[in-house]
Amino acid sequence: MRIKFTALFLLTIQAIPLSLTAADYIREVKPILVENCYRCHGASQQKAELRMDTAALALKGGENGPAFKAGKSAESLMVQAIKGEHDSISRMPYKKPPLKDEQIALIAKWIDEGAKAPSDEEPEKNVLHWAFVKPERPAAPQVKQKDWARNAIDHFVLARLEKEKIKPSPEADRVTLIRRVSLDLTGLPPSIEEVDAFVKDTSPDAYEKLVERLLKSAHYGERWGRHWLDVARYADSNGYSIDAPRSIWKYRDWVINALNRDAPFDQFTIEQLAGDLLPNATLEQKIATGFNRNTQINQEGGIDPEQFRVESVMDRVNTTATAFLGLTVACAQCHDHKFDPITQKEYYQFYAFFNTTINDGHGKGAPEGMLEIPGEQEPTEALEKELEEAEADLDRYLDTKGSAMVKWEESLDEEQKSKLKLEVQAALKVPFSERTKKQKRLVYAAFRSDDAEFKQRNTKLTRLERRQPKPITTLVMAEEKEPRETTVFVKGDFTRPGRKVKPGVPEILHDLKPKTTAADKAGPPQVHGLAAAGEEAAKPERLTRLDLAKWIVDSENPLTPRVMVNRIWQQYFGRGIVETENDFGTQGIPPTHPELLDWLANELVQPSDKSVTPWSLKHIHRLIVTSATYRQASKVRSDLTNVDANNKLLARQNRLRLDGEIVRDVGLTASGLLNDKIGGPSVFPPQPAGVMTLGQSKREWKPSSGQDRYRRGMYTFFWRATPHPALTVFDAPDGFSTCTRRIRSNTPLQSLTLLNDEAYVEFSQAMAARVLAESKNDDQRIQRAFRYCLSRSPSAEEKERLRKLLDDEITALKRAPEDVKQIIGSKPPENVDRVQFAAWKTVSRVILNLDETITRE
């Protein structure tokens, strides 16, 4: 009876008209606001500066005034917004189902009745999202299997495994270890001799010595520089439809060199974002600012240059936020961020830091900020003698035409002269006998442009002149003399400027406190965070990119160190501790090992070993690769299928397909062709015919000759519109926007590339010649070829299958000499049996195409 009575009572209450009972704010109104309004107008964020988690705060209002007027629901902003009747505010809640009619009626009734609410109502507690809280250094947890752990990293990983009753995997064998750590730290596989030496080294610190050698290798900077260039959206062309080439490889080389010398990450950051603003900025610090000159440049005619200048500035804002803060700040470009506490106003305050820089050169204008490197010129072939001869030949010819030229000049009246090119008019003012060779050419071209003998000589000389060395230049950042005014763009539209804003940072993060550091006063070298306590700061006239850069690496920043160590971790395990490495906001995936993430972040900024430089990236690399976690075998375990199929708890290592550039580097190394030169202009390895016709502008791809043909993959010239197919097929980023994690696809095109691409066919030919020259019999050759590519020796079954392939090829080729010629090409090695060489080329192609060859175990 009680149940029936209660149900009847509730039905009776619900049936009472709204007009007969007063609206209860706490019991009826507030739950509606909690569900629909607090996400955008609560403690974590206040869009339009409106907070509604108490009635008093709602009455205080935001940018558009109070949320309600007591006694006047029809005039209340809140009611107009939830009904969708406001002139400039969209229906609320934004991009969610509208409130029910009875809910709207209840809120309106409460307002009309005076909007009564408890005077002691407390606001929602401001519980910050974990990523916005400065990481504290946690103590390494205790573990049962103490003999397994090698450093603090292992304590955090093992503690989680033990909690889940999972055992870690055994250590990988030594051959796998040296190949793994060599590829991870340098991007190059170890030589057979290096593998053998490591396997034979029985000293307890053999692995640690190997790690130190690799960290000191100049190839370390190349390997980890490639990851950073992805973040910096590096490319060798301007993008858009014209996609003209650009010179910015000096920035690429700066990254490599900075990482090789283990430049502290705070210095690494400051110099890239604001090296030009450092006192007495060095040439290298200016080159570093190429980080934000990697934006695309639209050189089409008829565009609005301001539109694309704005887009470049926005690209810098979005890239900086993603690269260093791991936040999707770009989502606040048109409106307040839907999920994170970042307002549209704050987006444009961030934008203001970059809105003061020079033009990129959109439209028909030439790019500004072109830095010429003193004393350096582009390399070129020796052509001085050819130039001298061609110039002398043309000059002799022009001297024979001197009298005719002078006679023509004397016949010109002033009107006719005024129609000539300005440089020709200037040359005519100089007597014929005193003219330079160039002036003679200019005048004669105006006089007899139809002279086929002259045309032939002039064209030849012009082509030779184009091959002359040019000064090396690179794109850099620089400030305008007068800062531009920055406004909020209404709905992100640059043609609709709103209220003015000054440079600033998101309020949810630490304060921006501009100070002059000791490094600023002393000059360019090392910069570590902000000034020491008690140091007097010079008040700047306005906030600059330098202030922003220091704010990003401030010791109070909760994001930058977490983001950076997470990105490093991701490269070693295929997945970050935070899987959404580009989104540490509220919509990102929480960390699998939060204490480990915070420990690593603190270890980056303030190493526990006081002899280690703060912000040392090599220190973090060393900790990770020497950990037992990293050194585990990668063999898939059936016992993990149901408890951790994706290996998020790291009970084993992960097998990772190599990046496209490293796939090439492995082939170059195995074939013996690798030119291991560090840095320099980008090169042009062979690529399939027709690629350069795919863009709007048809361009020539002339394959590099000599040793440049065999440079590492990261030096391949990267056209944004028509990138090298052997890189894109292995998921290289497009260079249009920042890339913090490459995808790893698995397609038949990859196998076809390894078999048929001209470069890989060339690798197989060189590898065949190498094994034939270095080994005396086929068994030794199979062993050696296998180890060139995989480091390990083949199993008995693998050796047998390769031997059968070789024998079958030899038998077939002896019957078809025409196939031999087709396989070996026009330049076979000297003193080698042609049939055997052709057969070994096929075997080499197969080994280079193995899944294991392009995989890091």
N, C-alpha and C positions, 0 to 999 in steps of 0.2 A: 504493500500500500504506500510505503514511504517513497519508493521509486516512482510510482505512478503519480503521486501527489507532487513530487519535485518536478517531474516533466510537465505536468499540467501548469504548475506555478511559472515555470520558465516560458511556456507558451503564452501564458497570460501577460507576463511582463513584456515579451516581444510584441505582443499585439497592441500594447498601449501606444498611442500616437506620440511622436517626438515632442509635440507641443505640451504634453501633459507632465513631462519629467524634465528636469534640468540636465544638461549635458555634463557628464563627469569627465573632467580633463584627465585625471590619472588613469581611471579604469577604461575609458572609451576613446578619448582623443589621442592621448600619448602613444598607445600601441600602434595606431595608424601612422603617426609620425616616425616612430622607431623603425617600422618596416619599410617605409617609403622615402624618408627624408634624411635620415641620419648618415647614410653612407657619403652623401655629398655635402651635408651641412651639419656634421657632428664634430666630435673631438679630433678625429684624424685629419679631416680637411673641411674647409669652409669655402665652397665655390661661391663666387660673387661676394666673398667676405661675409656671407650670411651663416650664422650658427643658430641651430634650432633645437638643441637638446635640452633647453629649458624655455619656458614661456617668456621669461625675462629677456633671454638672449634673442629670441625670435622678435620680440617687441623692439629691442635695440636696433635690429636690422643690419643690412649690409649696403652694398653699392647702390641698390635700388630703393633704399629706405626700409621702414619697418615691415615685417612680414604680415602684420595685421593691424587693423584699427579697431579697438574694442568698441563693440556696439554697432559696427558698420562692416558687415561681411562683404557687401557688394563692392565696397571701396578697398577691400583688403587685398594686398598683393598675393598672398598665399591662395586665397580662394580664386582669384582671377587666373593664377598659374595652373592650379589643378583642374580648372574648368577649360583651360585652353583659350581664355578670352583676353589675354594680355597682348598688347600691341607688339611688343618686342621680345617677350619671353616665350619660349616654346612650352607646349603642354608639359606639366610635371606630374609624376616623376619622369625624367627624360629617358626616352628610349625604353620605357617599361610600360606595361599595360596601364591604362588610366584607372584612377580610383573609381570604385563603384558609386552609383548615385547616392546610396544611403550613407556612404562614408563622407562624401562631399557635403551632404546635407547636415551631417552630425557636426563637422568642423565649422560650417557656417553658423549653425545654431549656437555652438559654444561661443563664437565670436560675438554674435548678436546679443547673447546673454551677458556680455561684459568680459569674456575671456578670463574667467576666474581660474587661478592656479595657486598651488601652495607657495607661500612666500619663502619656505625653506627648501624648495626644490633644488637638488644638486645636479650639476651638469654631468654628462657621461664622462667616466674616467678616461683620461687620455692615454690609452695603452698603445704605445708606438709599435708599428710593424718591426719585426726583429732586425731587419736590415738597416733601419734608421737609428738603431741604438749602437753606440760605440762598443766594439768587441772587447771584452775583458779576457785576459789570458787565463784559461782554465788549467787546473793541474792535470797532468797526465793520469788517467784512471789506472787503478790496480788491475792486474790480469793474473789468471791462473797459470797460463803457459808462458812464464816469464822468459824462458830460454829462446822463444821464437822471436820476440820483439828486439829490434836493433836500435830503434830510436823512438822518440815520443809519438811519431806518426803511427807506429805499429800498436802502441798502447790504445790509442783511440779506436783504431780499426778492429783490433782483436777484442776489445771490451764489448763492442757491438756484436761481433760474431759469437762470443761466448754467451752473451745474453740470449741469442737465438739458438744456442746449442749447435753452432756450425764450426767445423774445424777449418783452418786455413789450408791452402794447398802447399805442397812441398816446393822448395826452391827449384827454379828451372835449371836445366843442365848448363854447363859453362859455355858451350858453343852458342846456345840460344841467348844466354845473358849478354855475351859480348856483341852479338849481332843486334840485339834489342837496344842496348844502351848506346851503341854506336849510331844506329839509325835515329834514335830519339835525340841525341845530343848534337850530332853533326850532320845527319841526313845522308850519310855515306856508310855503306857496309864495310866491315873490317876486311883487310887482306888476309889471305891464307896464312901468311907468316905471323900476322898479329893474333889470329885465332890460336895458332899452335903455341905461340909464346904464352898467351894467357892460360891455356889449358895446362901447360907444363909448370906454371908458376904456382907453387904450393904454399907460398907465404900467406899468413892469415889476412894480410891487407892487400892481397893481389887485386881484388875487385875495386877497392877504394883507390888504388894507384891508377887503375884503368880509368876510373871516373875523372880523376884529376887531370890525366893526360887529355881526355876528351874535352873537358871544360876549358883547357888552355888552347885547344885547337882553334885556328882562325875559322874553321868551318862551323864552329858552334854559333858564331854570329850570323852566318848565312842561314843555318837551320832555323834558329829562333827569330831571326830577322824576317824570314818569310812569313811566319805567323803574324808578326806585327804589321807587315805590309798589307796583309789581308784586312786588318783592322783599319789601317790608314787609307784604304781603297786605292792602293797604288796602281798606276798604269802608265804606259808610255805614250798615250794619245789623249786628245781633249774630250773625246766622246761626242754625243749627239750625232747628227747625220754626216757632217763633214769629217769629224774624227781626225783632225790634223795631228801630226806627231808633235810631241812636246819634249823638252829636255828637262828632266827632273831626276835622272838616275843618281845624281850627287846626293839627293836625299836618301835614296835606297842604300848607298854606300855609307852614309852617315849612320844609319840605323845599324848596319852590320858592325861598324867600328865601335859604336857606343856599347853594343852588347858584348863585343869581344873584350873591351876593357872593363866590363862590368860597371858601367856608369850607374850610380844609384838611381833607382826608379823615380825618386822625386826630382832629381836633376834631369833625367831622361824626359820626364813629363813637362817640366817648366820650360826647357829649351825648345821643345816641339810646339808648345802652345804660345810661347812668348819670348823666344830667344832673342828676337830683334829688339825687345824692350829692356833687356838686361843692360845695366851700365857698362859702357865700353864693350859692347857685344862683339864677340869674335866672328870671323868668317864662318867657322863651324857652327856656331850658335844660330847664325842667320840661316844657314843651310838647313838646320834642323826644323825650321818653321815650314818647310815643305810639307809637313804633316797635313796642314790645312790648305795647301795649294793643290792637293790631289783632287779637288772638286772638278767637275766637268766644265768645259767652256763651250758655249754655243756661238759659233762664228757665222751662222747664216745671216744673210741680209734680210731686212724687213722685220726683224724681231724687235721687241721692246727690250733694250739692254737692261733697264731697271728691273724688269720682271725676273730676268735670269741672274742679275746681281743678288736680288733678294733670295732666290732659290739657293744660290751658293752660300749665302750667310746662314740660311736655315740648315743646309747640309752640314755646315761646321758646328752649329749648335747641336744637331742631332747626333753627329759622329762623336763629338766630345763627350756628350752625356752617355752614350752607349759605351764608348771605349774606356772611360775612366770611372764612371759611376754605375754602369750597368742598369740604367733607367731608361724607360721608354718616354723620355721627355717630349719627343715628337708628337705624342698623342695630345699634347696641350697646345698645339699650334693654332687650332681653330676654335677651341673651347676648353674649359677646365678639364683636366684629366678625369676620365670616368672612374678610375679605380685608385689611383695614387694621389696623395695630397700635394698636387702640383697644379697651380692655377694658370690660366692663360696669361694673366699679367706676369707671373713669374717666368713663363716661357719667354716673353719679350724682354724681360729684364736680363735674362741670360743672353738673349739675342743681341742686346745692346753692346755687350763686350766685343762682338765680332762685326758690328755694324759700322765700326770706325775705320775699317781697313780699306786699302786701295782696291780699285776695280780689277776684275779678273780679265777683262778684255772680251766680254760678250759682244756679239754683233761684229761689225767690221773693224773695230778698234784693236790695236795691238795690246796684249796683256801687259799690265804694269807689274812691278815687283820682279823684274828679270835681273837676277844677280849674275854678273860676269865674274868668273873665277880668275883672278890675276895669274898670269904666267902659265896657264894651262890651255891647250888647244886640242881639238878633236884629232885623234890619230888618223893618218892618211898615208897612202902609198907615196913613194918617192916620185914626184912628177915635176921637180924644178926644171930639169933639163928639157922635158917636153914642152913646158910652158915657155921657156926662153926661146926655143926654136920656133914655136907657133907664133909667138908674139913678134919675133924678128921677121918671120916670113910675111905676116900681114903688114907690118910697118914698111917693109921694102916695097910691097905692092902698092900701098897708099902713096908712097913717095913718087911712084911712076904716074900717079893720077893727080899730082899736086897742082899742076897748071890748070887742068880742067876744073878742079875743085875751086881754085881761087877765082877763076873766070865766072863760075856759077855764083859764088858768094857776092861778087861785085855787081851781079845783075839783080840782086834782091833789093826790093824797096823795104821801107820800114814796116809796112803792113804785112808783107810776106814774112819778114823776120819774126814779127810778133806771133805768128801762127805756129812757129817751130817750138819744140820742147825747150824748157828753160835752160837745161844743161847745154843744148846746142847753141842757144843764143849766147850763153856765156863763153863757149868755145870760139864763136865767130869774132869775139872782141880781141882774141889773142892772135897775133900774126902767125901765119902758117909755119914759119921756121921755128917758132918758139912753142908750138903746141906740144902737149904730151901725147904719147901714143894713144891714150884713151880718148883724148879730145879729137884726134884725127879720125878715130873710128866713129865717134858720135856724128861728126860733121859729114863724113862720107856716107854713112847710113841714111842721113837725111837727103843727101844729094843723089845717090844711086842705090836705093834699097833693092832694086831689081837686078843688080850686078851678080850673076851666078858665080863668078870666080870669087868675088868678095864674100858672098854668103857662105860659101864652103869654108873659107879660111876663118871667118868670124865665128861661125858655129863651132868649129873645132876648138878655137881658143876659149870660147864661152864655156864649153863643156869641161875643159881642163881647169878653168878658173873656179868652176863650181866644186871641183874636187879639192880645192885648196883648203888647208886647215882653217877652222873657224874657232873663235874663242869658245870655251865651254861655259854654258850658262845653266842656271837652275832657277826655278820659280820659288819665291820666298814671300813671307808676309811682311807688310809694312803698314804703318798708320797714315791716314789722311792728316793733313795739317790741322784741319778743323773737323771735330767729330760731327757725324750726322745726327740729326734728331731722330730718336726712336719712339715709335708709338705702337700700341697694340693694334693689330690688324683685325678688323671686325670679321669674324668667321674665317680668319686666316687669309683674307683677300688684301693684297698689298695696295690695291686701288681704294681701299676704304680705311684710311687711318683713323684710329680712335684716340684714346687719351695717351698723353705722353708718359714715358717711363724712363727711369735711369737704370744703369747696370745694377744687377742684384742677383741673388741666388735663392733657391727654394727655402722657404721659412722652416720647413720640416727638418732641414739639416742644420749643421753647426753654423755659427755666425761667420760672416766675412769680415775679418778685421785686418785691413791693409796695414802692413808694417814694412819697414826697411830692414832687410836681413843683413847680417854681417857680411855675407857673400856679396850682397849688392854694393856695400860700401867698399869692399876690397877689390871687386872686379868680378870677372866672369866665372872662375872655376866652380867648385862644388857648392851646391845649394841643398840644404837639408831643412825643409819645413820653414817655419817662421822664426822670428827673432827670439833670442834667449830672453828669459824672464828679466824684467827690469831694463831692457834695452830701449832707449828712446826711439820712437818711430817718427819718421818724417811724413807729415800729412800730404798725400798726393792731391793734386788739383781735382782729379777725377779718377774713378776706378777704371782700371785697364785690364787687358788680357793677362798681364803679369800678376795682378791681384787675384784674378780667377784661377790662374795656374797654381799659385801658392795655396789658395783655398782648397783646391782639389787634392793636394798632397799634404794638407794640414794634418797634424797628428790627431786632431779631433774628428776627422772625416771617418764616418763608420763604413763607407762604401768602397773607396778606392783600394785599400789593401785587400779586402775580401774579394773584390772583383778580380784583381790581378792574380792572387794565388789560386783562385778558382779556375781561371783561364789556363794557368800553367798545369794544374792538376788534370784538367780536361785533356790536354795533349798527351799525357802519359797513360791515361786510363780510358780515353774515348768518351768520357762523360764527366762533367764537373760535379763537385760535391753539391753545388746548385746546378741542376740539369739545364735550367733556363738561364744560361750564362749571360744572356743579353737583357735579362729582366729580373732584377732583384726586388721588384715592387710587389705589391700585394697579390698580383695575379701570377707571379712566378712560382715555380715548384720549390717548396721548402728544402733546405739542405738535408742530405741523408746523414751527414755527420756534423751537426752544427758546432759542437765543441772543437772538433778538429779544424774546421774552417776558421773559427776565431783564434785558435792557437797559431795556425799558420799566418793569419793576418797580423797578429802581434809579433810573430817571429820575423816577418818581413820588415816591419817598422822599427822594432827594438829587439834585435837578436839576443838570445840568452847568452851566447858567447860574445863577450864584450870586445873581443878582437875582430869580430866581423863588422864590416861597415853597415850602418843602417840602410835599409832599402836595397840590399844586395840581392839581385835576382839569382845569381849563381849559387848563393847560399841556399835558396829555396830549392833549386834544381838538385843540388848536392843532397839535401835532406831526403827528397823524394826518391831519387834513383838509388840511394844506398839503403833505403828502408826494406824490410822483409816483405812488406805489402807489394812493392814494385817488383821485387825479385821472384815472386811466385811463378809457378808454371801456369800456362794459359789453357791447359787441357780442360775441356768441358767435363763437368762432373754430373753424373745422373742423380746424385743425392741432393743436388741443388735445384733440380727441375721444378719441384713443387713449392720450395721455400724461397728461392731467389733466382728465378730463371734469367733475369736480366743482369745478374751479378752486381746489383747496386751496393751490396754490403762488402764486396771485394774479397770474396773467399778464394779468388784466383785472379790472374792477370787477364786482360782482354786482347784478342787478336785484332789488329787494326790494318786495314788496307792502306798502303802508302799514298801520300799526296801525289798529284800528277807530276810535279817537279822532281820528286824523289824517285818515282818510277823511272823517269829518264836518267837520273843520276846513278841508279843501280845498274841500268843497262850500260851506261858509259864506263862505270867502274869495272864491271865484269868483262867488258870488251877490251879494256886497257886503253881506251881512247880519251878518257877524262882529262880535260885541261882544268887543273884545279886553281887557276888564277882567281884571286879575290877582287871583286869590284870591277868597275869600268863600264863603258857604254853597253847598252843592251845589244844582243846579237840576234842573228837570223838563221836558226837551224832549218833544215829542209822541212817543207810542209806540202801537202797535196796541192796540185795545180787547181786554180779556180777559186781558192778561198778568198783572195783579195778582191774578187769581183762581186762578193755578196753584199758589201756595203753600198751606200749611195755614191761614195767617191771611190773610184777604181784606183788601187794603189799597187805598186810593184813590191814583190817580196823576192829580193835577190839573196839566195842562200849565202851565208858567210863562208869564206874559204879559210884554209889553214886551220890553226888551232882554235879560232873563234867558233868554228863549226861544232866544237865539242865542249862548249862551256856548260856549266850546270843549268838546270831547268829554270832557276829563279832569274837568270839573266836573259831569258828569251824575251824579245821585244813583244810587249803586250798591247795589241790594238783593242780598244774597247768594242768597236763595232764588229771586228773580224778577228777574234782571238785565235791563237794557235789551237787547232783541233785536238792535238795530243794532250793539251792541258785541260781543255773544257770537257773532254770525254772522261777524264778522271776528276771531274767536279771542281776545277779551279774556279774561284769567284770571278764575277764579271767586272769588277772594278768600278761599278756605278755607285755603290754604297758600302758602308762598313760591313765587314764580314767577321764575326767573332767565332764562328764554328763552321767548318766545311762539312757538307753532307758527304756520305760515302755510299755511292750507288754501285750496283753490280749489273752490268749490261754486256750483251754480246759485242757491242762496238769496242769495248775495251780490249777484248781478246783479238779482234780483227786489227786493231791498231798495233798491238804488240807483234802481230804476225806480218803485217803488210805495210805499215808506215815506213817511208823511205829511211828515216833515221834508225828505226829498229832493225830493218833489214841490213843496214850498214853496221850496226852493232853486232849482229849475228855473224856477219862476214869477218869482222875484226876478231871476234871471239874464236871463230874457227881457226883463223891464222895463228892466233895466240896459243891455243892448245896444241896445234900441230908443231909449233916451234919449241914449246916448253916441255913436252913429254914425248917419250920414245915409243909407247905402244898405246893401243886404243883403250885398254883398261885404265891406264894411268890418265889418259885424256878425259875419259868419262868422269873419273873421280875429280879431276881438276876443274873441268867445266861446271860440274855440279856445285863444287865449293865456291867457285867464283860468284855464283848467283845466290846460293842458299847458306853458305858458310859451313854447313855440315856435310858429312860424307853421305853418299846414297846408300840406301839399304840394299840387301842382296837382290830383292825383287826389282827395285828401281834400276839398279845397274843392269840387270838382265834385260829389262824392257828397253832401255836405251841402247844396249848392245845389239838387240834384235832390230831396232829401228835403223841403226847405223848400217848393219849388214844388209838389210833389205834395200836401203837406199843405194848402197854401193852396187848391189846386184842389178837393180833397176837402171841405174845411170850408165852402167857398162853397156847396156843394150840400147841406150838412147843418148848418143853423144850430143844431139841437138839440145836436149834438156840440160846437159852439163853447161853448155855455153850460156843458156838463158839464166841458170841459177847463179853462176859465178860472176856474170857481168863482163865488162870489157877490161877490167884491171885486176886479174887474179894475182896473188902473191907469186914471187919468183921461186923457182926450185921446189915447187909443191905439186904433187900429183893432182891433176885437175878433178878427177872423179872423187878422190878421197876428200879434197877440199870442198866440193859441192855437197857431198854427203854430210860432212861435218857442219857445214853452214845450216843445213836442215835441222840437225840435232841441236845446234845452238839456238835456233829459232824456237824450238820446242821448250828448251830449258828456260829461256828468257820469258816464255809465256806461261810458266807454271804459276799457279795461284800463290804458292809459297814464296816465289821470287818477289812478288809485289806486295807481300804481307809482312808486317812486323808481328812476330809471335809473342 
